[in-house]
Each structure stands twice: as structure tokens, then as C-alpha cells.
Amino acid sequence: MDHSADASGGPESTDIGSQKDRVMSEEEWLKKWEMGNIGFHKEHGHPLLQKYLDVLLNGRSGLRIFFPLCGKAVEMKWLADMGHSVVGVEISEQALKEFFAEHGLSYSEEPVPEISGAKKLQSTSGNISLYCCSIYDLSSSIVGKFDGVWDRGALVAVNPCDRQRYGSLMITLLEKNSSYLLVTVSYDPNKHKGPPFYVPESEIKSLFGNHCEIKCLQKLDDFSDRHRQWGLDYFLEVLYILKFVA
């Protein structure tokens, strides 16, 4: 890939600027949901998942698919309706309850014995299980392993100081030969403190390169008035496929 410039003319930098010290607390995330400050939520699903779904599924059916930091992503219902088993994790119970309500899905709640204070909200049909807790409290002994991951707003929301922890956890949750669709964002990190945080390709290779093949599938110009208000002059979504081989 050409690192000198991207589709917007903005440089592909490995420097994340002052963002490396930026920390968002759980309380700040919960506040975003309480206030309805969720500009990151896409009501009609994400076009990149629709376009590259075949890459994620790779001809397979009945997969277990993980949505890290899932919010109320509509794609969870979409994939469950296709016959897959969906597991999500999200710190905001409000987000999870809104997901079930907005899709008219009945569900049950139960505690997660291994995680103090955690809840699992499961659709009555059983094919959607959403954990309300910190993602770092999960392990494969609790949620099992996955054939696929749709990570559209998770790695870019994780505090930069926690990325290594996040990457290490994700590796433990993935089956051999699983497919991980990862969306990052590219912009000048010196002009916006995040989130979403800028994640350079070099960092993805550092986090996952020892365990998988990494390929950039598309860079999508997603610049909007919201990004202009942040002081940015370009904003790209960058889609990768990570194929786990070990």
C-alpha cells in the first residue's frame, strides 16, 4: 500500500500525536448513550459490511460472529436472521436494551457468574447474546471462540494505551481460520483528540501481524460536517480483512 498519501491527499502517518495519552472513561461512554450523543451509530447498517460480507463469511454458514463494543449495531439482527450466532459486548446496558426494543425482539436477562455485576441479555430465539460488561472481563472460557469478527467501532474507540491489551484479547477469542473485518479511521490526529482514534496500519501489523495475514480492502471517504466541526479537513474509513492462520 502507498503510505505516502491516501485518497484524500492526507499523509498516512505512523504518529498518533497527542492521542497516545488520551483516556476515555467508562463513565464518559455511558454519558454519551444517556445524552443520545451517538453520532457513531449507523441506523441502516454499515455499507462496508454489506459490500464485503462474503469476505467475512467466506462461503460458510452457521458462524459464531463477535461484535466487540457492539452498541446497538443493526447488523447483529441482520446476521442472526441469516442463520449465524451473534455475540456482542457493550458497557452500556441502555444501548443493549435499545437494540432489542428497536428490533421488537424479546429477550431474557441473567447474571454472568464469572464477572461481578455483568449481565447477559439473550434473545428468546437464542441466536443473539449480548454481554453488558467491560470487554476486558471476557475470555474464551466465558464466551467461547469465534469464526468471524465485525469490528467497526471498537479498536478505534479503545484508549490508545489499551490497544495491546485489546489485541491480545481478540487473538484469544478467535478460531483458527477465522475472518476479522476491521474498520479503522484515518485523519490528522493532531487536529482531533478522539475518539474515534486514528489507528495507523503499522499499529494493526504490530498488534495482529504475528497471527494473521492482513489486507487493506478499501479506503472510503467518510468526511462530513461533523468532522469539519472537529477541525478536520479529511476523514477516511479504512477496511481491513485479517485472516487468522494460527
PASEBA-1860 file (N, C-alpha, C; in nm, 3 decimals):
! residues 246
1> MDHSADAS> 0.085/-0.120/0.000/0.000/0.000/0.000/0.088/0.125/0.000 ~ 0.042/0.226/-0.068/0.116/0.352/-0.072/0.096/0.426/0.060 ~ 0.204/0.444/0.135/0.194/0.512/0.265/0.214/0.661/0.252 ~ 0.252/0.708/0.134/0.284/0.850/0.123/0.160/0.937/0.126 ~ 0.051/0.887/0.073/-0.073/0.966/0.072/-0.191/0.872/0.056 ~ -0.306/0.915/0.102/-0.426/0.835/0.083/-0.519/0.908/-0.014 ~ -0.639/0.857/-0.028/-0.730/0.906/-0.130/-0.765/1.053/-0.112 ~ -0.749/1.103/0.009/-0.787/1.242/0.035/-0.671/1.337/0.014
9> GGPESTDI> -0.554/1.282/-0.007/-0.436/1.366/-0.011/-0.371/1.382/0.124 ~ -0.433/1.329/0.229/-0.374/1.338/0.362/-0.265/1.233/0.378 ~ -0.159/1.263/0.451/-0.050/1.168/0.468/-0.088/1.051/0.558 ~ -0.038/0.933/0.525/-0.054/0.816/0.613/0.062/0.821/0.711 ~ 0.032/0.856/0.833/0.136/0.874/0.933/0.133/0.762/1.034 ~ 0.248/0.730/1.091/0.253/0.632/1.199/0.246/0.702/1.334 ~ 0.246/0.833/1.334/0.244/0.911/1.457/0.100/0.942/1.497 ~ 0.062/0.901/1.617/-0.076/0.928/1.661/-0.084/1.055/1.745
17> GSQKDRVM> 0.026/1.133/1.744/0.024/1.264/1.808/-0.006/1.255/1.957 ~ -0.080/1.353/2.005/-0.109/1.359/2.148/-0.214/1.256/2.189 ~ -0.271/1.185/2.091/-0.375/1.087/2.124/-0.323/0.972/2.210 ~ -0.193/0.948/2.206/-0.142/0.832/2.280/-0.171/0.841/2.430 ~ -0.191/0.963/2.480/-0.218/0.981/2.623/-0.366/1.003/2.653 ~ -0.451/1.000/2.551/-0.593/1.028/2.570/-0.662/0.906/2.631 ~ -0.741/0.930/2.735/-0.814/0.823/2.801/-0.961/0.863/2.814 ~ -1.049/0.776/2.763/-1.193/0.793/2.782/-1.238/0.695/2.890
25> SEEEWLKK> -1.306/0.744/2.992/-1.352/0.656/3.099/-1.483/0.588/3.060 ~ -1.515/0.480/3.131/-1.643/0.413/3.108/-1.759/0.509/3.133 ~ -1.742/0.595/3.233/-1.847/0.691/3.266/-1.875/0.785/3.149 ~ -1.769/0.826/3.079/-1.788/0.915/2.963/-1.866/0.844/2.851 ~ -1.838/0.715/2.831/-1.910/0.640/2.729/-2.056/0.624/2.768 ~ -2.080/0.592/2.895/-2.219/0.577/2.941/-2.295/0.708/2.924 ~ -2.227/0.819/2.949/-2.289/0.951/2.935/-2.330/0.977/2.790 ~ -2.246/0.934/2.697/-2.278/0.952/2.555/-2.412/0.885/2.522
33> WEMGNIGF> -2.432/0.764/2.574/-2.557/0.693/2.548/-2.673/0.761/2.619 ~ -2.651/0.804/2.742/-2.758/0.872/2.816/-2.803/0.999/2.747 ~ -2.708/1.072/2.690/-2.737/1.201/2.626/-2.778/1.185/2.480 ~ -2.772/1.063/2.429/-2.803/1.042/2.287/-2.696/1.095/2.195 ~ -2.575/1.110/2.249/-2.463/1.163/2.170/-2.392/1.045/2.102 ~ -2.462/0.984/2.006/-2.412/0.860/1.945/-2.405/0.875/1.793 ~ -2.334/0.978/1.751/-2.317/1.002/1.608/-2.249/0.887/1.536 ~ -2.184/0.799/1.613/-2.116/0.684/1.553/-2.213/0.573/1.512
41> HKEHGHPL> -2.335/0.575/1.565/-2.432/0.469/1.533/-2.488/0.488/1.392 ~ -2.492/0.379/1.317/-2.547/0.384/1.181/-2.681/0.309/1.179 ~ -2.789/0.385/1.165/-2.924/0.328/1.174/-2.953/0.224/1.067 ~ -2.889/0.237/0.953/-2.920/0.148/0.842/-2.807/0.049/0.814 ~ -2.722/0.031/0.912/-2.612/-0.063/0.892/-2.495/0.002/0.819 ~ -2.386/-0.071/0.811/-2.265/-0.014/0.752/-2.246/-0.065/0.609 ~ -2.230/0.026/0.515/-2.216/-0.017/0.375/-2.096/-0.106/0.349 ~ -1.989/-0.090/0.427/-1.871/-0.173/0.404/-1.896/-0.319/0.443
49> LQKYLDVL> -1.978/-0.341/0.547/-2.011/-0.480/0.582/-2.100/-0.541/0.475 ~ -2.194/-0.463/0.426/-2.281/-0.515/0.320/-2.200/-0.550/0.196 ~ -2.104/-0.465/0.164/-2.024/-0.486/0.043/-1.929/-0.606/0.056 ~ -1.874/-0.623/0.177/-1.770/-0.725/0.194/-1.815/-0.842/0.282 ~ -1.945/-0.860/0.295/-1.996/-0.969/0.378/-1.941/-1.105/0.333 ~ -1.931/-1.126/0.203/-1.882/-1.253/0.152/-1.738/-1.280/0.196 ~ -1.662/-1.172/0.214/-1.524/-1.188/0.259/-1.521/-1.237/0.404 ~ -1.614/-1.185/0.483/-1.624/-1.227/0.623/-1.672/-1.371/0.634
57> LNGRSGLR> -1.775/-1.405/0.558/-1.836/-1.538/0.569/-1.754/-1.645/0.497 ~ -1.691/-1.608/0.388/-1.604/-1.699/0.314/-1.674/-1.830/0.280 ~ -1.801/-1.817/0.237/-1.876/-1.934/0.193/-1.929/-2.022/0.304 ~ -1.912/-1.977/0.429/-1.952/-2.060/0.543/-2.089/-2.017/0.596 ~ -2.158/-2.110/0.657/-2.288/-2.080/0.718/-2.284/-2.118/0.866 ~ -2.378/-2.065/0.942/-2.388/-2.100/1.083/-2.267/-2.061/1.165 ~ -2.210/-1.945/1.137/-2.090/-1.900/1.208/-2.124/-1.839/1.344 ~ -2.024/-1.838/1.431/-2.031/-1.757/1.554/-1.956/-1.627/1.524
65> IFFPLCGK> -2.026/-1.516/1.534/-1.968/-1.387/1.495/-1.969/-1.293/1.615 ~ -1.855/-1.230/1.639/-1.837/-1.143/1.755/-1.842/-0.997/1.715 ~ -1.918/-0.920/1.793/-1.926/-0.774/1.778/-1.867/-0.710/1.904 ~ -1.739/-0.673/1.902/-1.681/-0.605/2.018/-1.735/-0.462/2.028 ~ -1.761/-0.417/2.151/-1.814/-0.281/2.174/-1.930/-0.254/2.079 ~ -2.033/-0.340/2.087/-2.134/-0.350/1.982/-2.235/-0.236/1.978 ~ -2.251/-0.162/2.090/-2.357/-0.063/2.090/-2.490/-0.129/2.059 ~ -2.566/-0.068/1.966/-2.692/-0.130/1.923/-2.688/-0.155/1.772
73> AVEMKWLA> -2.572/-0.205/1.727/-2.548/-0.224/1.584/-2.657/-0.308/1.518 ~ -2.719/-0.252/1.416/-2.830/-0.322/1.349/-2.782/-0.448/1.277 ~ -2.653/-0.454/1.245/-2.602/-0.570/1.172/-2.611/-0.698/1.255 ~ -2.623/-0.685/1.387/-2.636/-0.805/1.471/-2.765/-0.879/1.437 ~ -2.873/-0.806/1.421/-3.001/-0.866/1.382/-2.992/-0.923/1.240 ~ -2.929/-0.848/1.153/-2.915/-0.888/1.013/-2.842/-1.023/1.002 ~ -2.731/-1.036/1.072/-2.653/-1.160/1.063/-2.724/-1.276/1.133 ~ -2.791/-1.246/1.244/-2.867/-1.351/1.314/-2.979/-1.404/1.224
81> DMGHSVVG> -3.044/-1.314/1.150/-3.151/-1.355/1.059/-3.099/-1.443/0.945 ~ -2.969/-1.433/0.917/-2.908/-1.514/0.812/-2.866/-1.652/0.864 ~ -2.890/-1.675/0.993/-2.860/-1.807/1.049/-2.732/-1.816/1.128 ~ -2.669/-1.702/1.152/-2.546/-1.702/1.231/-2.578/-1.676/1.378 ~ -2.485/-1.712/1.464/-2.498/-1.687/1.607/-2.413/-1.565/1.641 ~ -2.476/-1.463/1.700/-2.409/-1.336/1.724/-2.386/-1.316/1.874 ~ -2.265/-1.276/1.908/-2.231/-1.241/2.046/-2.172/-1.100/2.045 ~ -2.224/-1.014/2.133/-2.171/-0.879/2.144/-2.133/-0.848/2.287
89> VEISEQAL> -2.053/-0.744/2.303/-2.022/-0.694/2.437/-2.026/-0.542/2.433 ~ -2.083/-0.485/2.538/-2.104/-0.340/2.542/-2.118/-0.298/2.688 ~ -2.056/-0.186/2.725/-2.061/-0.139/2.864/-2.196/-0.076/2.898 ~ -2.267/-0.026/2.796/-2.393/0.045/2.819/-2.513/-0.050/2.810 ~ -2.577/-0.074/2.924/-2.697/-0.157/2.924/-2.808/-0.089/2.844 ~ -2.811/0.044/2.848/-2.911/0.119/2.771/-2.900/0.086/2.622 ~ -2.777/0.080/2.570/-2.757/0.051/2.428/-2.813/-0.087/2.393 ~ -2.787/-0.185/2.479/-2.832/-0.321/2.452/-2.984/-0.331/2.457
97> KEFFAEHG> -3.045/-0.265/2.554/-3.191/-0.269/2.565/-3.256/-0.196/2.447 ~ -3.192/-0.088/2.401/-3.244/-0.019/2.283/-3.236/-0.108/2.160 ~ -3.131/-0.188/2.151/-3.118/-0.280/2.037/-3.238/-0.374/2.032 ~ -3.267/-0.440/2.142/-3.378/-0.535/2.144/-3.512/-0.464/2.119 ~ -3.529/-0.348/2.180/-3.655/-0.275/2.165/-3.677/-0.230/2.021 ~ -3.572/-0.177/1.959/-3.586/-0.122/1.824/-3.611/-0.230/1.719 ~ -3.574/-0.354/1.751/-3.598/-0.463/1.656/-3.716/-0.550/1.699 ~ -3.784/-0.509/1.807/-3.901/-0.584/1.852/-3.868/-0.726/1.896
105> LSYSEEPV> -3.750/-0.743/1.954/-3.706/-0.876/1.995/-3.725/-0.895/2.145 ~ -3.786/-1.006/2.182/-3.796/-1.039/2.324/-3.664/-1.102/2.369 ~ -3.632/-1.086/2.496/-3.504/-1.136/2.545/-3.514/-1.164/2.695 ~ -3.416/-1.239/2.743/-3.406/-1.267/2.885/-3.275/-1.208/2.937 ~ -3.271/-1.184/3.068/-3.150/-1.134/3.132/-3.104/-1.235/3.235 ~ -2.974/-1.253/3.244/-2.921/-1.338/3.351/-2.782/-1.287/3.390 ~ -2.743/-1.309/3.514/-2.609/-1.267/3.555/-2.502/-1.356/3.488 ~ -2.381/-1.305/3.483/-2.268/-1.382/3.432/-2.184/-1.419/3.554
113> PEISGAKK> -2.191/-1.545/3.598/-2.129/-1.582/3.726/-1.981/-1.547/3.737 ~ -1.910/-1.554/3.624/-1.765/-1.532/3.628/-1.728/-1.383/3.638 ~ -1.825/-1.293/3.612/-1.794/-1.150/3.607/-1.886/-1.075/3.702 ~ -1.830/-1.017/3.804/-1.910/-0.945/3.903/-1.987/-0.829/3.838 ~ -2.119/-0.827/3.859/-2.201/-0.718/3.810/-2.240/-0.726/3.664 ~ -2.189/-0.825/3.593/-2.218/-0.836/3.449/-2.352/-0.903/3.425 ~ -2.412/-0.871/3.311/-2.538/-0.933/3.269/-2.521/-0.986/3.128 ~ -2.598/-1.091/3.098/-2.610/-1.137/2.960/-2.755/-1.121/2.918
121> LQSTSGNI> -2.777/-1.047/2.811/-2.909/-1.029/2.754/-2.916/-1.117/2.629 ~ -3.006/-1.212/2.631/-3.012/-1.309/2.521/-3.150/-1.309/2.457 ~ -3.151/-1.305/2.324/-3.278/-1.309/2.252/-3.348/-1.441/2.282 ~ -3.481/-1.438/2.282/-3.559/-1.558/2.310/-3.526/-1.669/2.210 ~ -3.494/-1.630/2.089/-3.455/-1.729/1.987/-3.318/-1.789/2.015 ~ -3.239/-1.723/2.099/-3.110/-1.777/2.142/-2.993/-1.747/2.053 ~ -3.017/-1.680/1.939/-2.906/-1.660/1.845/-2.837/-1.524/1.860 ~ -2.880/-1.443/1.957/-2.812/-1.316/1.986/-2.788/-1.309/2.137
129> SLYCCSIY> -2.662/-1.306/2.177/-2.625/-1.297/2.319/-2.537/-1.175/2.339 ~ -2.584/-1.080/2.420/-2.512/-0.956/2.439/-2.470/-0.942/2.585 ~ -2.342/-0.924/2.607/-2.287/-0.913/2.741/-2.272/-0.766/2.780 ~ -2.325/-0.731/2.895/-2.311/-0.596/2.947/-2.201/-0.596/3.052 ~ -2.081/-0.557/3.009/-1.964/-0.555/3.097/-1.849/-0.493/3.018 ~ -1.735/-0.481/3.082/-1.613/-0.440/3.012/-1.566/-0.554/2.923 ~ -1.523/-0.522/2.805/-1.473/-0.626/2.715/-1.354/-0.699/2.777 ~ -1.278/-0.629/2.861/-1.159/-0.691/2.919/-1.193/-0.796/3.025
137> DLSSSIVG> -1.321/-0.803/3.064/-1.364/-0.906/3.158/-1.399/-1.037/3.086 ~ -1.409/-1.032/2.954/-1.444/-1.153/2.879/-1.322/-1.242/2.858 ~ -1.350/-1.368/2.835/-1.245/-1.463/2.797/-1.311/-1.575/2.717 ~ -1.230/-1.656/2.651/-1.286/-1.764/2.571/-1.357/-1.867/2.659 ~ -1.320/-1.876/2.786/-1.388/-1.970/2.875/-1.530/-1.924/2.905 ~ -1.558/-1.795/2.889/-1.692/-1.740/2.914/-1.775/-1.736/2.786 ~ -1.716/-1.687/2.679/-1.794/-1.665/2.555/-1.759/-1.761/2.442 ~ -1.660/-1.846/2.464/-1.620/-1.937/2.357/-1.531/-1.867/2.254
145> KFDGVWDR> -1.515/-1.929/2.139/-1.433/-1.873/2.032/-1.520/-1.844/1.910 ~ -1.466/-1.761/1.821/-1.548/-1.710/1.711/-1.486/-1.739/1.574 ~ -1.578/-1.754/1.477/-1.536/-1.776/1.338/-1.518/-1.645/1.263 ~ -1.581/-1.539/1.315/-1.574/-1.410/1.248/-1.591/-1.295/1.346 ~ -1.537/-1.181/1.309/-1.550/-1.059/1.390/-1.585/-0.944/1.297 ~ -1.681/-0.863/1.340/-1.708/-0.735/1.274/-1.672/-0.625/1.375 ~ -1.559/-0.560/1.350/-1.506/-0.457/1.440/-1.512/-0.325/1.366 ~ -1.626/-0.255/1.385/-1.642/-0.129/1.314/-1.614/-0.009/1.403
153> GALVAVNP> -1.641/-0.018/1.531/-1.620/0.097/1.618/-1.550/0.062/1.747 ~ -1.481/-0.051/1.749/-1.420/-0.098/1.873/-1.274/-0.058/1.886 ~ -1.189/-0.106/1.795/-1.047/-0.072/1.806/-1.027/0.080/1.804 ~ -1.109/0.150/1.727/-1.094/0.296/1.718/-1.149/0.367/1.842 ~ -1.223/0.293/1.927/-1.277/0.352/2.049/-1.194/0.317/2.172 ~ -1.117/0.209/2.161/-1.032/0.167/2.273/-0.926/0.274/2.298 ~ -0.902/0.304/2.425/-0.796/0.400/2.457/-0.664/0.353/2.399 ~ -0.589/0.442/2.334/-0.463/0.400/2.270/-0.370/0.322/2.364
161> CDRQRYGS> -0.370/0.356/2.492/-0.283/0.284/2.586/-0.330/0.141/2.611 ~ -0.453/0.110/2.571/-0.509/-0.024/2.593/-0.509/-0.110/2.468 ~ -0.455/-0.061/2.359/-0.466/-0.135/2.232/-0.397/-0.271/2.238 ~ -0.282/-0.278/2.303/-0.212/-0.406/2.311/-0.295/-0.508/2.388 ~ -0.357/-0.461/2.495/-0.444/-0.548/2.576/-0.563/-0.595/2.493 ~ -0.621/-0.503/2.417/-0.735/-0.536/2.332/-0.695/-0.638/2.226 ~ -0.586/-0.611/2.157/-0.541/-0.701/2.051/-0.512/-0.841/2.103 ~ -0.447/-0.848/2.218/-0.414/-0.978/2.277/-0.540/-1.055/2.312
169> LMITLLEK> -0.642/-0.985/2.366/-0.768/-1.050/2.398/-0.835/-1.103/2.272 ~ -0.841/-1.020/2.168/-0.909/-1.062/2.046/-0.845/-1.187/1.988 ~ -0.714/-1.195/1.994/-0.645/-1.312/1.940/-0.688/-1.439/2.013 ~ -0.711/-1.428/2.144/-0.751/-1.547/2.222/-0.895/-1.589/2.194 ~ -0.974/-1.499/2.136/-1.116/-1.529/2.112/-1.142/-1.585/1.973 ~ -1.038/-1.597/1.892/-1.060/-1.633/1.752/-1.017/-1.776/1.720 ~ -1.106/-1.844/1.648/-1.074/-1.977/1.598/-0.967/-1.965/1.488 ~ -0.893/-2.074/1.471/-0.802/-2.079/1.357/-0.885/-2.068/1.229
177> NSSYLLVT> -0.835/-1.996/1.130/-0.903/-1.974/1.002/-1.024/-1.882/1.014 ~ -1.033/-1.807/1.122/-1.141/-1.709/1.134/-1.110/-1.585/1.049 ~ -1.214/-1.507/1.025/-1.201/-1.384/0.946/-1.243/-1.265/1.032 ~ -1.163/-1.161/1.030/-1.183/-1.044/1.116/-1.189/-0.922/1.025 ~ -1.310/-0.867/1.008/-1.325/-0.743/0.931/-1.308/-0.626/1.027 ~ -1.211/-0.543/1.001/-1.174/-0.434/1.090/-1.183/-0.300/1.017 ~ -1.259/-0.208/1.074/-1.268/-0.072/1.019/-1.192/0.023/1.111 ~ -1.095/0.092/1.055/-1.026/0.198/1.130/-1.058/0.332/1.064
185> VSYDPNKH> -1.009/0.438/1.124/-1.029/0.571/1.065/-0.895/0.640/1.048 ~ -0.886/0.720/0.945/-0.764/0.792/0.915/-0.793/0.941/0.903 ~ -0.721/1.020/0.981/-0.732/1.166/0.976/-0.609/1.221/1.046 ~ -0.596/1.352/1.052/-0.481/1.413/1.119/-0.505/1.411/1.270 ~ -0.433/1.324/1.346/-0.460/1.310/1.489/-0.417/1.431/1.571 ~ -0.345/1.523/1.508/-0.307/1.645/1.580/-0.419/1.749/1.579 ~ -0.526/1.721/1.500/-0.637/1.816/1.490/-0.761/1.771/1.567 ~ -0.764/1.647/1.614/-0.880/1.596/1.687/-0.830/1.497/1.790
193> KGPPFYVP> -0.880/1.509/1.912/-0.826/1.426/2.020/-0.886/1.286/2.024 ~ -0.999/1.265/1.950/-1.064/1.134/1.953/-1.147/1.117/2.079 ~ -1.228/1.012/2.086/-1.249/0.910/1.984/-1.342/0.958/1.872 ~ -1.349/0.888/1.759/-1.268/0.770/1.728/-1.122/0.807/1.712 ~ -1.035/0.715/1.751/-0.892/0.740/1.745/-0.834/0.696/1.610 ~ -0.732/0.767/1.570/-0.659/0.731/1.448/-0.574/0.607/1.477 ~ -0.587/0.505/1.393/-0.507/0.383/1.408/-0.431/0.360/1.278 ~ -0.301/0.384/1.276/-0.224/0.363/1.153/-0.208/0.214/1.121
201> ESEIKSLF> -0.186/0.185/0.995/-0.170/0.045/0.952/-0.054/-0.022/1.024 ~ 0.050/0.055/1.052/0.166/-0.003/1.121/0.126/-0.060/1.256 ~ 0.028/0.002/1.321/-0.015/-0.046/1.452/-0.097/-0.175/1.439 ~ -0.177/-0.184/1.335/-0.252/-0.308/1.311/-0.155/-0.423/1.288 ~ -0.050/-0.397/1.213/0.050/-0.501/1.188/0.121/-0.538/1.316 ~ 0.147/-0.442/1.401/0.212/-0.467/1.529/0.124/-0.553/1.620 ~ -0.008/-0.523/1.621/-0.100/-0.594/1.709/-0.130/-0.735/1.661 ~ -0.147/-0.751/1.530/-0.201/-0.877/1.478/-0.110/-0.950/1.379
209> GNHCEIKC> -0.003/-0.886/1.337/0.078/-0.939/1.228/0.140/-1.075/1.254 ~ 0.164/-1.109/1.381/0.225/-1.238/1.412/0.125/-1.353/1.404 ~ -0.002/-1.320/1.394/-0.105/-1.423/1.399/-0.191/-1.431/1.273 ~ -0.180/-1.333/1.187/-0.270/-1.335/1.073/-0.214/-1.261/0.952 ~ -0.277/-1.289/0.838/-0.249/-1.213/0.717/-0.341/-1.091/0.717 ~ -0.286/-0.976/0.682/-0.360/-0.850/0.687/-0.366/-0.790/0.547 ~ -0.486/-0.756/0.505/-0.501/-0.695/0.373/-0.597/-0.577/0.382 ~ -0.559/-0.465/0.325/-0.648/-0.349/0.318/-0.741/-0.369/0.200
217> LQKLDDFS> -0.873/-0.366/0.227/-0.972/-0.389/0.122/-1.020/-0.260/0.056 ~ -1.037/-0.155/0.137/-1.089/-0.031/0.080/-1.065/0.086/0.173 ~ -1.043/0.204/0.114/-1.044/0.331/0.187/-1.164/0.411/0.137 ~ -1.246/0.452/0.230/-1.372/0.517/0.196/-1.373/0.659/0.252 ~ -1.394/0.756/0.166/-1.405/0.895/0.211/-1.536/0.911/0.288 ~ -1.526/0.937/0.417/-1.645/0.949/0.501/-1.655/1.089/0.563 ~ -1.589/1.186/0.500/-1.584/1.322/0.554/-1.723/1.385/0.555 ~ -1.758/1.448/0.668/-1.890/1.509/0.682/-1.878/1.640/0.760
225> DRHRQWGL> -1.991/1.708/0.773/-1.992/1.833/0.850/-1.946/1.810/0.994 ~ -1.980/1.693/1.048/-1.938/1.662/1.185/-1.786/1.664/1.197 ~ -1.719/1.608/1.097/-1.573/1.605/1.100/-1.515/1.744/1.077 ~ -1.582/1.823/0.996/-1.538/1.961/0.974/-1.545/2.040/1.105 ~ -1.651/2.014/1.182/-1.665/2.081/1.311/-1.556/2.039/1.410 ~ -1.502/1.920/1.389/-1.390/1.876/1.474/-1.260/1.945/1.435 ~ -1.262/2.018/1.324/-1.142/2.086/1.277/-1.063/2.005/1.176 ~ -1.123/1.901/1.122/-1.054/1.815/1.026/-1.079/1.861/0.883
233> DYFLEVLY> -0.988/1.823/0.794/-1.011/1.852/0.652/-1.019/1.724/0.569 ~ -1.001/1.608/0.632/-1.031/1.481/0.566/-1.058/1.377/0.674 ~ -1.135/1.275/0.637/-1.168/1.166/0.729/-1.200/1.044/0.646 ~ -1.121/0.941/0.663/-1.139/0.817/0.587/-1.174/0.702/0.678 ~ -1.258/0.612/0.630/-1.273/0.482/0.693/-1.188/0.385/0.612 ~ -1.111/0.301/0.683/-1.021/0.207/0.618/-1.059/0.067/0.661 ~ -1.090/-0.019/0.564/-1.135/-0.155/0.594/-1.023/-0.255/0.567 ~ -1.001/-0.340/0.666/-0.901/-0.447/0.654/-0.970/-0.582/0.673
241> ILKFVA> -0.913/-0.685/0.612/-0.950/-0.822/0.645/-0.827/-0.886/0.710 ~ -0.849/-0.943/0.826/-0.745/-1.016/0.897/-0.782/-1.163/0.893 ~ -0.697/-1.243/0.836/-0.722/-1.388/0.826/-0.630/-1.459/0.926 ~ -0.691/-1.513/1.028/-0.611/-1.579/1.133/-0.568/-1.717/1.088 ~ -0.439/-1.741/1.093/-0.382/-1.867/1.045/-0.326/-1.950/1.161 ~ -0.325/-1.895/1.281/-0.272/-1.970/1.395/-0.341/-1.924/1.521
END
